[in-house]
Amino acid sequence: MDFLSNFFIDFVKQLQSPTLSFLIGGMIIAALGSELVIPESISKIIVFMLLTKIGLTGGIAIRNSNLTEMVLPVLFSVLVGIIIVFIARYTLAKLPKVKTVDAIATGGLFGAVSGSTMAAALTVLDEQSIYYDPWAGALYPFMDIPALVTAIVIANIYLNKQKKRSEADEYVSKQEYLGKQPVTAGDYPDQQDYPSTRQEYLSKQQSPDDRVKIWPIVEESLRGPALSAMLLGLALGMFTQPESVYKSFYDPAFRGLLSILMLVMGMEAWSRIGELRKVAQWYVVYSLIAPLLHGFIAFGLGMIAHYATGFSLGGVVILSVIAASSSDISGPPTLRAGIPSANPSAYIGASTAIGTPIAIGVAIPLFLGLAQAIGGS
């Protein structure tokens, strides 16, 4: 009962908080056909400032922390990012009318992290005076990059296999159509390795050039605007003394900038709902269930870190929320470049239209209430 009461209390508070109310407000005015437009350049500046602030917070905290305390949460962040992609690969991809490559891209986007959702969670924890490890925001890249890399690698492996199977089937069908027996070495002495079966054909097609190169994917992720801002803040916080500008500028402006970003995301979410109509309805089901499932996995692992290393319950909430979130800034362009054959309407529509509102409106109060129930507060 304590958990349910805490959840509903926090859920109502979320509805009244600037974070979710601005998100809902953006969806409402977009639904009413408002012509309000916030320039993309302004949105990019806001995102940069928010993530730089989060990076500064984490960098300053890391500079003053025992790094051994971070090992287990970091390891679990990497693990969760990878697991989420495989969940999509073997659940969403198996559903009717869902293309495997689209499902993998969706898993990658849901495994990657939304900086705005993490910022919303940090704001709620601050408003309720709930302690969390100051470096918890620095877990962002340790979940984000592995998820994107895993998705792109798995998708490209799958596409390469499909291409080779198609070529092998075409080769075998051509042999059958011409009524020829498999070519042997005796027929063409200068072609000793000519394939005689489908399996041999597939093995002959293996080439080092077909291997998916991981580092370019990592490099592309690191160059993305979201991670660049986050890592810049981390570096400045760890190796310089930015406390004065942090306290006088970044910290006071954080909540106001976040409210504007939520308004923009609300309008974007409404515009993306129409895109989901173009793809299988299973994406809607996945978008409703997956964020909470991912969050529960992260919550369980976070509790292991809590009992093993003293990782705070507030930190567990942050880990759960970033697992429940889906990337809205760096993820889409990275996946578009890494998996160009995937349908953006599927994975971006599922993330922005449904995944993000679920992560902010439901996941934050859910895992906060669960942590409070366990902590007895």
WOFEN-V713858 format. One record per backbone hydrogen bond with DSSP energy under -0.5 kcal/mol. NH is the residue of the N-H (numbers start at 1). CO is the residue of the C=O. Records with the same first field share a line. If there is no record, write none. Layout:
BEGIN
NH: CO ; CO
END
This chain:
BEGIN
5: 1
6: 2
7: 3
8: 4
9: 5
10: 6
11: 7
12: 8
13: 9
14: 10
15: 11
16: 12
17: 13
20: 14
21: 17
22: 18
23: 19
24: 20
25: 21
26: 22
27: 23
28: 24
29: 25
30: 26
31: 27
32: 28
33: 30
34: 29
39: 37
42: 39
43: 39
44: 40
45: 41
46: 42
47: 43
48: 44
49: 45
50: 46
51: 47
52: 48
53: 49
54: 50
55: 51
56: 52
57: 53
58: 54
59: 55
60: 56
61: 57
62: 58
63: 59
64: 60
65: 62
67: 65
69: 66
70: 67
71: 67 ; 68
74: 70
75: 71
76: 72
77: 73
78: 74
79: 75
80: 76
81: 77
82: 78
83: 79
84: 80
85: 81
86: 82
87: 83
88: 84
89: 85
90: 86
91: 87 ; 88
93: 88
94: 91
95: 92
98: 95
99: 97
103: 99
104: 100
105: 101
106: 102
107: 103
108: 104
109: 105
110: 106
111: 107
112: 108
115: 113
118: 114
119: 115
120: 116
121: 117
122: 118
123: 119
124: 120
125: 121
126: 122
127: 123
128: 124
129: 126
130: 125
131: 129
136: 133
137: 134
138: 135
139: 136
140: 137
142: 139
143: 139 ; 140
144: 140
145: 141
147: 143
148: 144
149: 145
150: 146
151: 147
152: 148
153: 149
154: 150
155: 151
156: 152
157: 153
158: 154
159: 155
160: 156
161: 157
162: 158
163: 159
164: 160
165: 161
166: 162
167: 163
168: 164
169: 165
170: 166
171: 167
172: 168
173: 169
174: 170
175: 171
176: 172
177: 173
178: 174
179: 175 ; 176
180: 175
187: 184
188: 184
191: 188
194: 191
201: 197
202: 198
203: 199
204: 200
205: 201
206: 203
210: 207
211: 208
214: 212
217: 213 ; 214
218: 214
219: 215
220: 216
221: 217
222: 218
223: 219
224: 220 ; 221
228: 224
229: 225
230: 226
231: 227
232: 228
233: 229
234: 230
235: 231
236: 232
237: 233
238: 234
239: 235
240: 236
246: 242
247: 243
248: 244
249: 245
250: 245
251: 246
253: 249
254: 250 ; 251
257: 253
258: 254
259: 255
260: 256
261: 257
262: 258
263: 259
264: 260
265: 261
266: 262
267: 263
268: 264
269: 265
270: 266
271: 267
272: 268
273: 269 ; 270
274: 270
275: 272
276: 272 ; 273
277: 273 ; 274
278: 275
279: 276
283: 280
284: 281
285: 281
286: 282
287: 283
288: 284
289: 285
290: 286
292: 289
293: 289
294: 290
295: 291
296: 292
297: 293
298: 294
299: 295
300: 296
301: 297
302: 298
303: 299
304: 300
305: 301
306: 302
307: 303
308: 304
309: 305
310: 305 ; 306
311: 305
314: 131
316: 312
317: 313
318: 314
319: 315
320: 316
321: 317
322: 318
323: 319
324: 320
325: 321
327: 109
333: 329
334: 330
335: 331
336: 332
337: 333
338: 334
339: 335
342: 339
344: 342
346: 343
347: 343
348: 344
349: 344
350: 346
351: 347
352: 348
353: 349
354: 349 ; 350
355: 350
356: 351
358: 354
359: 355
360: 356
361: 357
362: 358
363: 358
364: 359
366: 362
367: 363
368: 364
369: 365
370: 366
371: 367
372: 368
373: 369
374: 370
375: 371
376: 372
377: 372
END
